[in-house]
Amino acid sequence: MHSRRAQNNMRRMTPFLITVGLGLSVAAHAAEPEATDEMQSEIPAPTIDTDGDGLMDAWDRSGNGQPDAWDSDGDGQPDLLDNDGDGKPD
């Protein structure tokens, strides 16, 4: 008789456990920060000094050791991009 009572208790608790689980997962998902444009547009600092003035002014986005994005106005963001891979701004 003991096992039958345990089965009945488990059957009664199952909807409650499912509801609690769903409620917690929805709450956890709602608490996650949403990706904003500001977060996605964060640009790393330039790593290559192309003009020899001691200031980093270019990025190696492709990882081949050659600059393929340049900061021409000194604002820390790439202004000139090389998207076709010829080593020159497009």
C-alpha positions in Angstrom: 0.0 0.0 0.0 2.8 2.4 0.6 4.0 2.4 -3.0 0.4 3.2 -4.3 0.2 6.2 -2.0 3.6 7.5 -3.2 2.4 7.2 -6.8 -0.8 9.1 -6.0 1.2 11.9 -4.3 3.6 12.1 -7.3 0.7 12.4 -9.7 -0.8 15.2 -7.7 2.5 17.1 -7.5 3.5 16.7 -11.1 1.4 19.7 -12.5 2.6 21.8 -9.6 6.3 21.0 -10.3 5.8 21.6 -14.1 4.2 25.0 -13.3 7.0 26.0 -10.9 9.7 24.9 -13.4 8.1 26.9 -16.2 7.7 29.9 -14.0 11.3 29.9 -12.9 12.6 29.4 -16.4 10.5 32.4 -17.7 11.7 34.5 -14.8 15.3 33.6 -15.5 14.9 34.4 -19.2 13.3 37.7 -18.4 16.2 38.7 -16.1 18.9 38.2 -18.8 20.1 41.5 -20.3 19.0 42.1 -23.9 21.6 42.6 -26.5 21.4 46.2 -27.5 23.1 48.0 -30.4 25.4 49.7 -28.0 26.7 46.4 -26.7 27.1 44.9 -30.2 28.9 47.9 -31.7 31.7 47.9 -29.2 34.9 48.2 -31.2 38.2 46.9 -29.8 41.2 49.3 -29.7 43.3 49.4 -32.9 46.4 47.2 -32.8 48.6 48.4 -35.7 50.5 51.6 -36.2 50.4 52.1 -40.0 51.9 55.6 -40.2 54.7 55.2 -37.7 53.6 58.0 -35.4 53.5 55.8 -32.3 49.7 55.7 -32.2 47.7 52.6 -33.1 45.5 53.5 -36.0 44.5 50.3 -37.7 42.8 46.9 -37.1 43.6 43.4 -38.4 40.0 42.1 -38.7 40.9 39.1 -40.8 43.8 37.9 -38.6 46.4 37.8 -41.4 48.8 40.3 -39.9 47.9 43.1 -42.3 45.7 46.1 -41.5 42.2 46.0 -43.1 40.5 48.8 -41.2 41.8 52.3 -40.5 40.9 55.2 -38.2 41.6 58.3 -40.3 40.2 60.9 -38.0 41.5 59.7 -34.6 38.2 59.0 -32.9 39.0 55.3 -32.1 36.5 53.9 -34.7 37.4 52.5 -38.1 36.5 54.9 -40.9 38.2 53.3 -43.9 37.6 49.6 -44.5 39.2 47.0 -46.8 36.4 44.5 -47.4 37.8 43.1 -50.7 41.2 42.0 -49.3 43.5 44.1 -51.5 45.2 45.8 -48.6 43.8 49.3 -49.5 40.7 51.1 -48.3 37.6 50.6 -50.4 
